[in-house]
């Protein structure tokens, strides 16, 4: 890694550290609201877990997946989503308004790459509670399934979660890029992304073949939880695809992130200010 690249990365991390410190201090300043949020989220996630437990239990399995196996999919999906949102959701939400009102011009004046600045400046401590709770759900699921971890499986889990986070974050960036061509709110971020993410919380194998292909090849949400879960559960529920896909989440995450960054940069290059 060259000295120039190291200098750029050091700058990003220094700026990110400032935003993280300020945002976290602001979040913990209102402890009453923080604990109220925590209780609310515990009830919300607990209710979702209970619904999965009852629904899958009523039918025995969901496409051959047991209740705790489905809970594992849900936990991995939520954890990677909240990790991605911690850094990227704010940027995806704010970009349409910034472009519409011309405030994105200010981003272009910063001494940083625009996408990098939007990511580091959009850090949100709001999702830290979600991250903590989803880690707890993940641990409960693995324990109920009796999964035995060794160094290799632990490393695979970390890589799968990093890759899943990159996929979810990359898709958010990709969809937010449409804001450079649309006026008003971005329906891809607010509608399509949420719908696709909800599909990802279930075994992809229960859907028709065209949905499986779409979630594997086009918008690869199946790599967030479904394919890596095959590795931890020793399942062979691949249907249309090769079992090797269970190992490819980190690679797919990198590819999605690079591709989405390229699309976003192309949108920036075509951007024309709409503000005064």
ABEGO torsion letter per residue (X at the ends): XBAAAAAAAAAAAAAAAAAAAAAAAAAAABAAAAAAAAAAAAAAAAAAAAAAAAAAAAAGBBGGBBAAAAAAAAAAAAAAAAAAAAAAAAAAAAAAAAAAAGAAAAAAABABBAAAAAAAAABBAAAAAAAAAAAAAAAAAAAAAGBBBBAAAAAAAAAAAAAAAAAAAAAAAAAAAAAAABBEBBAAAAAAAAAAAAAAABBAAABBAAAAAAAAAABBAAAAAAAAAAAAAGBBBAGABBAAAAAAAAAAAAAAAAAAAAAAAAAAAABBBABX
